[in-house]
Amino acid sequence: MFEFLDISEYMGMPAAGSAHAPMVDYMMALVHWLMFVLLAGWGVYFIYVLFRFRAGKNPKASYEGAVGKYSKVQEAVVILAESALLVGFAFPVWGQLKNDFPAENTAFEVHIIAEQFQWNIHYPGEDGKFGSRDIHLIDLATNPIGLDESDPAGDDDLVMVNELHLPVDRDVIIQLSTKDVIHSFGVPEFRVKQDAIPGLVIPIWFTPTLEGEFEIACAQLCGLAHYRMRGYVTVEEQGVVDSWIRQMIEEGAAF
């Protein structure tokens, strides 16, 4: 795929923090330029109409309407421009993010279970295997995702609230679900936003390219305390992420 330059600073956008972010920014920039051209064109046309059909020159109203081919030409140009945006930008980035998933054995995978009003982050531990979950085992104080302690695969699993740590320059797969109502996982710097739908596990993937700490926002109104459903994603080197997970497990944060 063509490599796009980072233009986020020229658009007033958050810093581009993922591999696909520059392409999304280019698409948004082109959409805004198209809207600017339409605004300017219709503004000029509006001023022309004010003078062309002023009362002094047209004392008697005409109910036949204007006749001409310019409007059809304008509509055709707009349709072609929008088609180019869809085919050249929107379809490719959508196809890449929804169809070209990286191999699970090479990607960094985490499970995120949303609930009113927090993000539960489930890491697999050093064995790379996620322990099974059971809704009947959910305890809001001690086991918010219902992790089955009898499953050996979950012995070294780590469950954190609102703390997501990801490796930089590595494909990340997130299995997104919710315990209650519809939520929406959104990180503007990654140009990622995905609804969490009750009863579904929805996979999303991206490649973080910018180290630092970013806010996870719920982009879907989910209740009275929606405003405080905030989490934080920290992007670091892979070794730092692994050390942090081990430290949390040793401190007893794992189930």
C-alpha positions in Angstrom: 0.0 0.0 0.0 1.1 3.5 -0.8 2.9 5.2 2.1 1.2 8.4 3.3 3.0 11.2 5.1 1.8 12.3 8.5 -0.4 15.4 8.0 -2.2 15.4 11.4 -0.5 18.5 12.7 -1.7 20.5 9.7 -5.3 19.4 10.2 -5.6 20.1 13.9 -5.9 16.3 14.5 -4.4 14.3 17.4 -1.0 12.9 16.6 -1.1 9.9 14.3 -0.3 6.9 16.5 -1.0 3.9 14.3 0.2 2.6 10.9 -3.1 3.3 9.2 -3.7 6.7 10.7 -2.0 8.7 7.9 -4.3 7.2 5.3 -7.4 8.0 7.4 -6.1 11.6 7.7 -5.6 12.0 4.0 -9.1 10.8 3.4 -10.5 13.2 5.9 -8.4 16.0 4.4 -9.7 15.3 0.9 -13.3 15.2 2.2 -12.8 18.6 3.8 -11.3 20.1 0.6 -14.2 18.8 -1.3 -16.6 20.4 1.2 -14.6 23.6 0.9 -14.9 23.7 -2.9 -18.6 23.0 -2.7 -19.1 25.8 -0.1 -17.1 28.2 -2.2 -19.0 27.2 -5.4 -22.4 27.4 -3.8 -21.5 30.7 -2.1 -20.5 32.3 -5.5 -23.7 30.9 -7.1 -25.8 32.3 -4.2 -24.4 35.8 -4.7 -24.9 35.4 -8.5 -28.6 34.5 -8.0 -29.2 37.4 -5.7 -28.2 39.8 -8.5 -29.5 37.8 -11.4 -33.0 37.4 -10.1 -33.3 40.7 -8.1 -36.7 42.3 -8.0 -35.6 45.3 -10.0 -34.7 43.1 -13.0 -37.5 40.6 -12.5 -40.6 42.5 -11.3 -42.8 39.6 -12.3 -42.3 36.2 -10.9 -41.6 33.3 -13.3 -42.9 29.9 -12.3 -41.3 28.0 -15.1 -37.9 27.6 -13.3 -34.4 27.8 -14.6 -33.4 25.6 -17.5 -29.8 24.5 -18.1 -27.3 21.6 -17.9 -24.9 23.2 -15.4 -26.6 21.6 -12.4 -26.3 18.1 -13.8 -22.6 18.7 -14.6 -22.0 19.9 -11.0 -23.8 16.8 -9.6 -21.8 14.5 -11.8 -18.5 16.1 -10.6 -19.5 15.7 -7.0 -20.5 12.1 -7.5 -17.1 11.3 -9.3 -15.2 13.0 -6.5 -17.0 11.1 -3.8 -16.6 7.8 -5.7 -12.8 8.5 -5.9 -12.7 9.0 -2.1 -14.6 5.7 -1.5 -12.7 3.6 -4.0 -9.3 5.1 -3.5 -9.3 5.6 0.2 -12.3 4.4 2.3 -12.6 0.9 0.7 -8.8 0.1 0.9 -8.4 1.1 4.6 -11.7 -0.6 5.5 -10.6 -3.8 3.7 -7.2 -3.8 5.3 -8.6 -3.3 8.9 -11.5 -5.7 8.5 -10.1 -8.4 6.3 -6.3 -8.5 6.5 -5.9 -9.6 10.1 -2.4 -10.4 11.2 -1.6 -14.0 12.3 -2.5 -14.5 16.0 0.8 -16.2 16.7 2.7 -13.0 15.7 0.3 -10.4 17.0 0.0 -9.1 20.6 -3.6 -10.1 21.6 -5.7 -8.8 24.5 -9.3 -9.1 25.5 -11.3 -6.0 26.5 -14.6 -6.5 28.3 -16.5 -3.2 28.7 -19.0 -2.6 31.4 -20.7 0.4 33.1 -18.4 2.2 33.6 -14.9 0.8 33.1 -12.7 -1.2 30.7 -11.6 -4.6 31.9 -8.3 -5.6 30.2 -7.5 -9.3 30.1 -3.9 -10.3 29.3 -2.9 -14.0 28.6 0.3 -14.1 30.7 3.6 -15.7 29.7 2.0 -18.9 28.3 0.1 -16.8 25.7 -3.1 -18.6 26.5 -6.3 -17.0 27.8 -8.1 -18.7 30.6 -11.8 -19.5 30.1 -14.5 -17.2 31.5 -17.9 -17.9 33.0 -20.5 -15.3 33.6 -21.7 -17.2 36.7 -18.2 -16.5 38.3 -18.4 -12.8 37.9 -17.8 -10.8 41.1 -17.6 -7.1 40.7 -15.1 -6.8 43.5 -12.7 -9.7 42.9 -13.4 -11.2 39.5 -15.0 -8.7 37.1 -14.7 -10.8 34.0 -15.6 -14.2 35.5 -12.2 -15.8 35.0 -12.3 -19.5 35.8 -9.7 -20.3 38.4 -9.9 -24.0 37.7 -8.6 -23.5 34.1 -4.8 -24.0 34.1 -4.5 -21.7 31.1 -5.6 -18.8 33.4 -3.1 -19.3 36.2 -0.9 -16.6 34.9 -3.5 -14.4 33.4 -3.7 -10.7 34.3 -6.8 -8.6 34.6 -6.5 -4.9 34.9 -9.1 -2.1 35.0 -8.6 0.8 32.6 -4.9 0.0 32.1 -4.0 -1.2 28.6 -0.3 -1.6 27.8 0.7 -2.3 24.1 4.0 -2.8 22.3 5.1 -0.2 19.8 5.5 -1.2 16.1 3.8 -4.6 16.6 0.4 -5.7 15.3 -2.2 -5.7 18.1 -5.5 -7.7 18.1 -8.2 -6.7 20.5 -11.2 -9.0 21.1 -13.8 -6.5 22.2 -17.0 -7.4 24.1 -19.4 -6.0 26.7 -21.1 -7.3 29.9 -24.1 -5.0 29.7 -25.0 -2.2 27.2 -23.5 -0.9 24.0 -20.2 0.8 24.5 -17.6 2.1 22.0 -13.9 1.7 22.3 -12.2 4.8 20.9 -8.6 6.0 20.8 -8.4 9.1 18.6 -4.6 8.9 18.2 -4.9 5.4 16.7 -7.8 6.4 14.5 -9.7 3.4 16.0 -13.3 3.3 17.1 -15.4 0.2 17.4 -18.8 -0.4 19.2 -18.9 -3.2 21.7 -22.2 -5.0 21.2 -23.9 -7.2 23.8 -23.6 -10.9 22.9 -20.8 -10.4 20.4 -17.0 -10.6 20.5 -15.7 -8.2 17.8 -12.1 -8.3 16.8 -10.2 -5.2 15.8 -6.5 -4.7 15.0 -4.0 -1.9 14.4 -0.3 -1.3 14.8 0.7 1.4 17.3 3.6 3.5 16.0 3.9 6.2 18.7 5.1 5.6 22.2 3.3 7.4 25.1 0.1 7.4 27.0 -3.3 7.9 25.4 -6.8 8.1 26.6 -9.4 5.4 25.9 -12.8 7.0 25.6 -16.3 5.4 25.4 -17.7 6.9 22.3 -21.3 5.7 22.9 -23.6 7.1 25.5 -23.9 4.2 28.0 -25.5 5.5 31.1 -25.5 8.3 33.7 -21.8 7.9 34.5 -20.7 7.6 30.8 -18.5 10.7 31.3 -16.2 8.8 33.7 -15.7 5.7 31.6 -12.1 6.5 30.7 -9.1 4.2 30.4 -5.5 4.7 29.4 -3.4 2.9 26.9 0.4 3.0 27.3 2.5 2.2 24.2 6.1 1.0 25.0 8.8 -1.3 23.8 7.8 -5.0 23.9 10.3 -5.7 26.7 8.9 -3.0 28.9 5.3 -4.3 28.4 6.4 -7.8 29.3 8.2 -6.6 32.4 5.1 -4.6 33.5 2.9 -7.7 33.0 5.3 -9.9 35.1 5.4 -7.2 37.8 1.6 -6.9 38.0 1.3 -10.7 38.3 4.0 -10.9 41.0 2.2 -8.2 42.9 -0.9 -10.3 42.9 -3.0 -8.4 40.3 -3.7 -11.6 38.4 -6.5 -14.1 39.3 
